[in-house]
Amino acid sequence: MTETSARPSKRVLVAKPRGYCAGVDRAVLTVEKALEAYGAPVYVRKQIVHNAHVVRTLEQQGAIFVDETEQVPEGATVVFSAHGVAPTVHAEARVRQLKTIDATCPLVTKVHMEAKRFAADDLDIVLIGHEGHEEVVGTTGQAPQHIHLVDGAEEASQVEVRDPAKVAYLSQTTLSVDETNVTVDALRRRFPLLQGPPSADICYATQNRQVAVKEIAGASDLVLVVGSRNSSNSVRLVEVALDAGAKAAHLVDDASEIDESWLEGVSTVGLTSGASVPETLVQQVMQWLAARGYVDVDEVESAQEHLLFALPPELRRDLRVRGIAES
C-alpha cells in the first residue's frame, strides 16, 4: 500500500438546516425593501441581525446603523432590529416623529406578549438569558418591575421573588436548549408551582441548528461554525458541538478566520452556520476547505424548515402604494 492510499480521506459533513432563519430573512429583507421604497438613507437601530457581513452589505446599500434612537434625525425612517425593543424605544421614536418599521422577529414578539400577560397576573417573571443582549433588554422592558434575569442554574437557585407560589419563567430565544432545560429544572425545584410559556421560547431555528450540529459533531475531528461573535445562537453552536463529541470547534466570521493549523491530523470537518449567516459565507468556507483537499462533502439533514414570515405591515402597506413587490 502506498503512502498516498494509506492516508485517510478528507471529508466535510455539512449540517442542515443551517444559516438564515425566517426571522432573520424577514429582518434583512425589511431593510432592503425599506431602502427600495423610501430611498437612502434608512436608519437601523442596533445591528438588524448579529452578523458583520450582513451589516456591511446593508451599509453599502445605504443603511445607517445607530445605537440609540436619539441618533436618528427627526422625521427620518428607522427600522427596529430583529431582536426587539422596549416600549420606551417606541415612545422615544414618537417624540422624534420618526417613521418606524418594526422588524422584531415574531417569535421574539411572542415572548414580549407572554411577559405582559404574566405581569398582568402580577407574577414574578424569571427571564433566562444573557445580560446586555439586545433581546433580553427588549423583553425586560416589557415588564421591568416584574422581571428577574438569571443566566444559568446557579443564578436560578439564588433568585429572590415576592411569592414562591406566583412565579413564571421565560427565556431568550437563542439559548442552548439543553442548558436552558437545566436552568428550568433548577427553578422548578425551588418553585414547584412555576408557570411557563404555552410553548417553548427558544425558537425553532435555534433548536433545529443545535440538533443538526449534534448529528455531525461526534464524527467530526473539527467543527467550524460560521457566525459573528456577538451572535448568541452561533456561540451556542460551538458549545453544543463540543458537548456532543467534537474534538475541536471554532467560531469564524468567514473563511479568512480559519487557522490552517486547526487542520493538522483532521480527516473530517463538520460545518454549520448560525441563524443570521448568509449561505454564501458557508460556500466560501467549503471552497477554502476544498482547496486543501477536503473535497468529499456530505450534507446531513436532521429537519426541514418551511416557515416564512410576512414583512412588517407598515412596510407592506407602503410597498403596495408604490407598486413594489414584497419579495
Buried (B, 14 or more C-beta within 10 A) or exposed (E): EEEEEEEEEBBBBBBBBBBBBBBBBBBBBBBBBBBBBBEEBBBBBBBBBBBBBBBEBBEEEBBBBEEEBEEBEEEBBBBBBBBBBBBEBBEBBEEBEBBBBBBBBBBBBBBBEBBBBBBEEEBBBBBBBBEEBBBBBBBBBBBEEBBBBBBBBEBBEEBEBEEEEBBBBBBBBBBBBBBBBEBBEBBBEBBEEBBBBEEBBBBBBBBBBBBBBBBBBEBBBBBBBBBBEBBBBBBBBBBBBBBBEBBBBBBBBBBEEBEEEBBEEBBBBBBBBBBBBBEEBBEBBBEBBBEEEBEEBEEBEBBEBEEEBEBBEEBBEBBEEEEEEEE
